[in-house]
Amino acid sequence: MSFTRKKKVELDGVAITVAPLTCGQADNFLSVQAECLAAQPPDMKRLEREYYAFVCDGYNNANPDDKMTVERLKAELDKVMINELLKEIKSMSGLADKQGETIAP
């Protein structure tokens, strides 16, 4: 039995189902995020890659039979949709979001 919560994120007629990160996935993300931001200068390229992986984890948790990779995510979706998914997965995972935070400018 699966207890995974799922939610459809809709934007301009496209609906994508995502799920929250597991506690372990969220803890790992927060640890890597802290490392990236603590680096001098902050490692924004690595952080961007981690945000993409974060979205893939949320997608894969909801769709285990349809594996999403960073390469596929970047090839199939635009930044606006990816940022919407990021915001929703963060919210579902109980992770605070800074207003206006996006993966890349």
C-alpha angles and dihedrals in degrees: 000000000000121000094185114138112221134192134186115231110204126196126164093342096313118114123195123181117223137171135205121270118259116251089257093051092047093048091050092049093049091050094051091043090054091050092051094049094044093055116102105259098019111256098238095165091057090044090053090053089049091052090053090049089048091057090047090053091052091048094046092048088059097037108034093165094054106057115207119204129188089250092052092044092054092044097048105033136051125230093256092059093041090053091050090052091047092053093048095046090048090051093047090048094053094246117142115239126211110231111262096011113156137171095247138350 
